[in-house]
Amino acid sequence: MFLLYALIYVGFVAINIARPALMEAEVLWGLNLAVVYGFFLIIFALILALVYNHLCGKKEAELTATRSEEVK
């Protein structure tokens, strides 16, 4: 998940380095690419955090069930 986010962020940085004028282009509801891409990065990070939390909770429940079976 980190590598996926890092690749998307590298795309943001690459656009800013290679074609900074492109960030001024309006893309959605009158907002420019820089704002839309920035909000996307924030929302995507939150989604990844929720997925990570879900996966960790699932694994924690699995380990707890395994340990309780070992005790019996």
N, C-alpha and C positions, 0 to 999 in steps of 0.2 A: 504494500500500500504506500509505503514511503517513497519507493522508487517511482511509482505512478504519479504521485503528487509532485515529486521533484522534476519529472519530465515535463509535466504541464507548466510548472513554474519556470523551468528553463526556457520554454516557449515564450512565456511572458517577457523574460529578460532579453531573449534573443530579438524579439520584435522591437523592444526599446533600444537595443544597441544598433541593429541593422537598419531599421526603418522607423525611427521615432515619429515621423509625420503620420504614419499609419494609425497610431494610437489616437489621433485627433478625429478620425473618421466616425461619423455617427452610425451606430449599428442597431440600436434598439431603443425605442421610445424617446428619441432625441438625445440619448446618452452616447458618449463616445466609447471607443473600444477599450480605452484604459480603465474606465469606470466599470464597464460590464465585465471585463476580464478580471478585474480586482474583486468585484463582488462574487464572481464565479469561484475564484480561488478560495475565498472565505467560506462560502456555502459548501463547496466540495470538501474542504477540510473538516467541516462539521459533520458532513455525511460520512466521511471516512472514520471519524471518531466514533460515531454511533455504530457503524459496522464493527469496528474494533471492540467496542464495549460489548456488543452482542456476542461476538465470537469468544471473548474472554469469559463472559458469564456462562456461556454454554459449556466451555471447557471446565470451568470451576465447578459447575453442577455435576459434570461427569466425574471429575476427580473426587468430589465429596461422596458421590454414590459408591464409587469404587472403594474408598476408604471405609465407609460404613459397612460394606459387605465383608471386608477383610477382618473387621473387628468381631463380627458375629461368628 
